[in-house]
């Protein structure tokens, strides 16, 4: 795992329930503001249940993918109170 990946996962772990960050915001907080696509790729491959990758969304407000399961991502965000 790279240092950048570790930083990304640390940022994402701090997103509280019911809140989201964009891929771009995560990249910026991890120190590489232009690496938002890398963040998206990392989140799409994440298998660690301790990393709430469903709380990372697109800059246009769309939820984006969740290991290929958009419905599951929407369900989790609704359950946490992001969607009402």
N, CA and C atoms as an extended XYZ file, in Angstrom:
252
Properties=species:S:1:pos:R:3:atomname:S:1:resname:S:1:resid:I:1 pbc="F F F"
N         0.848       -1.174        0.000 N   UNK     1
C         0.000        0.000        0.000 CA  UNK     1
C         0.896        1.240        0.000 C   UNK     1
N         0.511        2.215       -0.812 N   UNK     2
C         1.303        3.444       -0.897 CA  UNK     2
C         0.929        4.401        0.241 C   UNK     2
N         1.781        5.389        0.443 N   UNK     3
C         1.514        6.412        1.458 CA  UNK     3
C         0.228        7.165        1.107 C   UNK     3
N         0.044        7.460       -0.183 N   UNK     4
C        -1.166        8.163       -0.598 CA  UNK     4
C        -2.409        7.322       -0.297 C   UNK     4
N        -2.369        6.042       -0.581 N   UNK     5
C        -3.508        5.175       -0.279 CA  UNK     5
C        -3.817        5.195        1.210 C   UNK     5
N        -2.795        5.122        2.035 N   UNK     6
C        -2.994        5.167        3.484 CA  UNK     6
C        -3.656        6.472        3.897 C   UNK     6
N        -3.221        7.580        3.287 N   UNK     7
C        -3.820        8.880        3.595 CA  UNK     7
C        -5.284        8.932        3.176 C   UNK     7
N        -5.574        8.401        2.000 N   UNK     8
C        -6.955        8.382        1.505 CA  UNK     8
C        -7.838        7.585        2.466 C   UNK     8
N        -7.400        6.392        2.846 N   UNK     9
C        -8.197        5.562        3.749 CA  UNK     9
C        -8.373        6.242        5.103 C   UNK     9
N        -7.351        6.940        5.580 N   UNK    10
C        -7.468        7.662        6.856 CA  UNK    10
C        -8.508        8.772        6.760 C   UNK    10
N        -8.531        9.499        5.648 N   UNK    11
C        -9.522       10.566        5.440 CA  UNK    11
C       -10.927        9.971        5.409 C   UNK    11
N       -11.106        8.907        4.653 N   UNK    12
C       -12.431        8.307        4.482 CA  UNK    12
C       -12.947        7.730        5.806 C   UNK    12
N       -12.064        7.151        6.599 N   UNK    13
C       -12.470        6.598        7.899 CA  UNK    13
C       -13.026        7.674        8.828 C   UNK    13
N       -12.648        8.922        8.618 N   UNK    14
C       -13.089       10.023        9.484 CA  UNK    14
C       -14.417       10.647        9.058 C   UNK    14
N       -14.969       10.222        7.923 N   UNK    15
C       -16.247       10.779        7.481 CA  UNK    15
C       -17.338       10.215        8.392 C   UNK    15
N       -18.050       11.086        9.108 N   UNK    16
C       -19.082       10.580       10.025 CA  UNK    16
C       -20.328       10.068        9.301 C   UNK    16
N       -21.078        9.235        9.984 N   UNK    17
C       -22.344        8.731        9.432 CA  UNK    17
C       -23.236        9.905        9.070 C   UNK    17
N       -23.910        9.781        7.945 N   UNK    18
C       -24.822       10.827        7.493 CA  UNK    18
C       -24.149       11.959        6.753 C   UNK    18
N       -22.835       11.894        6.594 N   UNK    19
C       -22.074       12.926        5.878 CA  UNK    19
C       -21.356       12.274        4.712 C   UNK    19
N       -20.989       13.088        3.731 N   UNK    20
C       -20.231       12.602        2.588 CA  UNK    20
C       -19.137       13.603        2.234 C   UNK    20
N       -18.157       13.129        1.514 N   UNK    21
C       -17.143       13.965        0.867 CA  UNK    21
C       -17.114       13.552       -0.590 C   UNK    21
N       -16.667       14.450       -1.444 N   UNK    22
C       -16.499       14.092       -2.848 CA  UNK    22
C       -15.135       13.434       -3.036 C   UNK    22
N       -14.983       12.750       -4.154 N   UNK    23
C       -13.690       12.145       -4.480 CA  UNK    23
C       -12.615       13.236       -4.505 C   UNK    23
N       -12.976       14.404       -5.032 N   UNK    24
C       -12.044       15.517       -5.125 CA  UNK    24
C       -11.658       16.038       -3.733 C   UNK    24
N       -12.632       16.142       -2.830 N   UNK    25
C       -12.345       16.599       -1.468 CA  UNK    25
C       -11.429       15.620       -0.742 C   UNK    25
N       -11.665       14.330       -0.938 N   UNK    26
C       -10.807       13.320       -0.315 CA  UNK    26
C        -9.384       13.437       -0.854 C   UNK    26
N        -9.255       13.584       -2.172 N   UNK    27
C        -7.931       13.720       -2.786 CA  UNK    27
C        -7.193       14.937       -2.210 C   UNK    27
N        -7.910       16.039       -2.080 N   UNK    28
C        -7.306       17.261       -1.550 CA  UNK    28
C        -6.857       17.066       -0.100 C   UNK    28
N        -7.720       16.473        0.720 N   UNK    29
C        -7.374       16.239        2.127 CA  UNK    29
C        -6.213       15.252        2.269 C   UNK    29
N        -6.062       14.366        1.278 N   UNK    30
C        -4.970       13.389        1.302 CA  UNK    30
C        -3.677       13.961        0.713 C   UNK    30
N        -3.735       15.213        0.257 N   UNK    31
C        -2.522       15.881       -0.199 CA  UNK    31
C        -2.282       15.921       -1.692 C   UNK    31
N        -3.197       15.377       -2.480 N   UNK    32
C        -3.036       15.380       -3.940 CA  UNK    32
C        -4.363       15.763       -4.584 C   UNK    32
N        -4.657       17.054       -4.663 N   UNK    33
C        -5.968       17.504       -5.124 CA  UNK    33
C        -6.362       17.078       -6.538 C   UNK    33
N        -5.414       16.744       -7.367 N   UNK    34
C        -5.747       16.325       -8.736 CA  UNK    34
C        -5.889       14.810       -8.879 C   UNK    34
N        -5.745       14.082       -7.789 N   UNK    35
C        -5.777       12.619       -7.842 CA  UNK    35
C        -7.160       12.053       -7.510 C   UNK    35
N        -8.215       12.783       -7.854 N   UNK    36
C        -9.562       12.328       -7.520 CA  UNK    36
C        -9.947       11.044       -8.239 C   UNK    36
N        -9.406       10.820       -9.423 N   UNK    37
C        -9.695        9.559      -10.129 CA  UNK    37
C        -9.035        8.379       -9.423 C   UNK    37
N        -7.861        8.621       -8.883 N   UNK    38
C        -7.180        7.577       -8.106 CA  UNK    38
C        -8.038        7.224       -6.894 C   UNK    38
N        -8.582        8.254       -6.239 N   UNK    39
C        -9.456        8.028       -5.083 CA  UNK    39
C       -10.665        7.184       -5.508 C   UNK    39
N       -11.269        7.534       -6.633 N   UNK    40
C       -12.407        6.761       -7.127 CA  UNK    40
C       -12.054        5.307       -7.373 C   UNK    40
N       -10.891        5.074       -7.954 N   UNK    41
C       -10.446        3.699       -8.200 CA  UNK    41
C       -10.205        2.950       -6.904 C   UNK    41
N        -9.599        3.628       -5.929 N   UNK    42
C        -9.363        2.994       -4.628 CA  UNK    42
C       -10.679        2.611       -3.966 C   UNK    42
N       -11.635        3.524       -4.003 N   UNK    43
C       -12.922        3.259       -3.366 CA  UNK    43
C       -13.668        2.135       -4.072 C   UNK    43
N       -13.542        2.060       -5.390 N   UNK    44
C       -14.254        1.002       -6.128 CA  UNK    44
C       -13.674       -0.381       -5.853 C   UNK    44
N       -12.424       -0.442       -5.431 N   UNK    45
C       -11.776       -1.737       -5.146 CA  UNK    45
C       -11.751       -2.079       -3.665 C   UNK    45
N       -12.219       -1.175       -2.831 N   UNK    46
C       -12.132       -1.391       -1.389 CA  UNK    46
C       -12.959       -2.601       -0.945 C   UNK    46
N       -12.367       -3.445       -0.143 N   UNK    47
C       -13.057       -4.605        0.430 CA  UNK    47
C       -13.061       -4.560        1.960 C   UNK    47
N       -12.427       -3.548        2.538 N   UNK    48
C       -12.308       -3.421        3.988 CA  UNK    48
C       -13.568       -2.766        4.556 C   UNK    48
N       -14.301       -3.489        5.370 N   UNK    49
C       -15.557       -2.990        5.943 CA  UNK    49
C       -15.334       -1.806        6.890 C   UNK    49
N       -14.104       -1.604        7.355 N   UNK    50
C       -13.797       -0.502        8.265 CA  UNK    50
C       -13.647        0.827        7.523 C   UNK    50
N       -13.597        0.770        6.196 N   UNK    51
C       -13.451        1.977        5.382 CA  UNK    51
C       -14.800        2.261        4.719 C   UNK    51
N       -15.500        3.298        5.168 N   UNK    52
C       -16.847        3.573        4.651 CA  UNK    52
C       -16.826        4.275        3.294 C   UNK    52
N       -16.390        3.548        2.283 N   UNK    53
C       -16.234        4.134        0.953 CA  UNK    53
C       -17.563        4.595        0.350 C   UNK    53
N       -18.673        4.102        0.877 N   UNK    54
C       -19.980        4.549        0.376 CA  UNK    54
C       -20.230        6.018        0.695 C   UNK    54
N       -19.444        6.608        1.585 N   UNK    55
C       -19.609        8.013        1.957 CA  UNK    55
C       -18.826        8.965        1.053 C   UNK    55
N       -18.288        8.452       -0.021 N   UNK    56
C       -17.559        9.280       -0.987 CA  UNK    56
C       -18.385        9.322       -2.268 C   UNK    56
N       -18.714       10.545       -2.719 N   UNK    57
C       -19.592       10.721       -3.876 CA  UNK    57
C       -18.917       11.583       -4.941 C   UNK    57
N       -19.586       11.715       -6.068 N   UNK    58
C       -19.070       12.531       -7.164 CA  UNK    58
C       -19.266       14.016       -6.878 C   UNK    58
N       -18.482       14.852       -7.517 N   UNK    59
C       -18.572       16.307       -7.341 CA  UNK    59
C       -19.888       16.885       -7.842 C   UNK    59
N       -20.539       16.192       -8.777 N   UNK    60
C       -21.814       16.697       -9.298 CA  UNK    60
C       -22.999       16.300       -8.425 C   UNK    60
N       -22.724       15.662       -7.296 N   UNK    61
C       -23.776       15.271       -6.368 CA  UNK    61
C       -24.333       13.885       -6.586 C   UNK    61
N       -23.985       13.270       -7.720 N   UNK    62
C       -24.432       11.897       -7.962 CA  UNK    62
C       -23.613       10.972       -7.077 C   UNK    62
N       -24.187        9.840       -6.731 N   UNK    63
C       -23.510        8.997       -5.753 CA  UNK    63
C       -22.366        8.178       -6.328 C   UNK    63
N       -22.350        7.974       -7.622 N   UNK    64
C       -21.268        7.182       -8.209 CA  UNK    64
C       -21.462        5.708       -7.906 C   UNK    64
N       -20.469        4.925       -8.191 N   UNK    65
C       -20.558        3.483       -7.992 CA  UNK    65
C       -20.170        3.068       -6.589 C   UNK    65
N       -20.451        1.835       -6.280 N   UNK    66
C       -20.086        1.253       -4.985 CA  UNK    66
C       -19.810       -0.204       -5.254 C   UNK    66
N       -18.580       -0.495       -5.630 N   UNK    67
C       -18.217       -1.846       -6.041 CA  UNK    67
C       -19.235       -2.380       -7.058 C   UNK    67
N       -19.704       -1.448       -7.928 N   UNK    68
C       -20.643       -1.825       -8.967 CA  UNK    68
C       -22.099       -1.885       -8.522 C   UNK    68
N       -22.377       -1.504       -7.273 N   UNK    69
C       -23.738       -1.625       -6.739 CA  UNK    69
C       -24.261       -0.279       -6.258 C   UNK    69
N       -24.757        0.549       -7.195 N   UNK    70
C       -25.264        1.869       -6.831 CA  UNK    70
C       -26.430        1.779       -5.853 C   UNK    70
N       -27.307        0.823       -6.034 N   UNK    71
C       -28.451        0.672       -5.144 CA  UNK    71
C       -28.025        0.427       -3.710 C   UNK    71
N       -26.988       -0.348       -3.526 N   UNK    72
C       -26.469       -0.636       -2.183 CA  UNK    72
C       -25.895        0.628       -1.552 C   UNK    72
N       -25.197        1.432       -2.337 N   UNK    73
C       -24.623        2.679       -1.829 CA  UNK    73
C       -25.741        3.623       -1.395 C   UNK    73
N       -26.762        3.767       -2.232 N   UNK    74
C       -27.913        4.619       -1.886 CA  UNK    74
C       -28.592        4.099       -0.616 C   UNK    74
N       -28.751        2.782       -0.512 N   UNK    75
C       -29.369        2.181        0.672 CA  UNK    75
C       -28.577        2.536        1.936 C   UNK    75
N       -27.272        2.366        1.886 N   UNK    76
C       -26.435        2.651        3.059 CA  UNK    76
C       -26.492        4.128        3.433 C   UNK    76
N       -26.433        5.018        2.435 N   UNK    77
C       -26.491        6.455        2.723 CA  UNK    77
C       -27.866        6.856        3.264 C   UNK    77
N       -28.922        6.232        2.768 N   UNK    78
C       -30.265        6.497        3.285 CA  UNK    78
C       -30.377        6.015        4.731 C   UNK    78
N       -29.880        4.842        4.993 N   UNK    79
C       -29.911        4.263        6.346 CA  UNK    79
C       -29.161        5.159        7.341 C   UNK    79
N       -28.091        5.799        6.881 N   UNK    80
C       -27.297        6.675        7.748 CA  UNK    80
C       -27.881        8.086        7.850 C   UNK    80
N       -28.940        8.367        7.085 N   UNK    81
C       -29.593        9.669        7.179 CA  UNK    81
C       -29.143       10.711        6.182 C   UNK    81
N       -28.327       10.322        5.209 N   UNK    82
C       -27.890       11.296        4.198 CA  UNK    82
C       -29.035       11.648        3.268 C   UNK    82
N       -29.768       10.647        2.813 N   UNK    83
C       -30.969       10.871        1.990 CA  UNK    83
C       -32.171       10.771        2.913 C   UNK    83
N       -33.090       11.688        2.770 N   UNK    84
C       -34.292       11.659        3.615 CA  UNK    84
C       -35.516       11.483        2.767 C   UNK    84
